[in-house]
Amino acid sequence: MIDLSRVNLELRAGIEMMGGGVNAVWEQGGRVQLSGVNERMVNVLDIIKSDGFVNVSTTIDKALGQIR
């Protein structure tokens, strides 16, 4: 799980950081659970159909609930 609650994903560097980490895990056959994602980024991830390679939650508690 990657907690993004303190990361500004609206900045290019934040998006690149997230993409690099997700890609590294995905290439090894894993799945990534993102937590603390702001609503604006949740909408962007929905548009690009990210659910094939990453699970997205707005809070850590919701993310942990999806893992269990």
N, C-alpha and C positions, 0 to 999 in steps of 0.2 A: 504494500500500500504506500502511496506517495501522498503526503499531506501538503496540499498547495494553498492552505489558508493564508499564508504570509507571502505568497508569490503573486506578483502583479502580472497575470498572463496577458494583459492588454499590451504589454511591452514585447517587442520582438524577441528580446533575449529570453524572456520568460517562456514564450511559446517554443523557442528552439531548445531550451533546457528540457522542457517537458517531452518534446518529440524525441530527443536523443535518448532519454531514459526509457521511454515507452518502447522505442525501437529495439534497444539492447535486450530488454526482457522478452519482447515478442520473438526476436530471432532465436532465443533459446527455448522457445516453446511455452513460455509462461504467459500469464495474463496479468494485467496491471489494474489495480483499483485506485482511482484518484479520489481523494477526499478534500473537502474545503474549497471546492471549485465554485466560483461566484456564478450567479444566475446567467449573466451575459455569456460567460464561457460555456456554460452548460448548453445554452442555445446554439452556440457555434459548433460545439461537438455533436449535437443532434443533427445539425444541417449537413455536416460532413460524414455522417453515419459512422461515428467512431465506435459504436457498440460492438463491432466485429473484432476489435483488438483491445478495448479498454472499457472498464466499468467506471461510471462517474457518479459521485455522491456529493451533495452539498455540505455534509458534516461527517466527522470521523465516526460518530455513532452509526449513521446510516451505512457507511462503508464497511464497518465491522460486521453489521448485520448481514450484509451480502456475502461476506467471506464465510461466516459460520454456517 
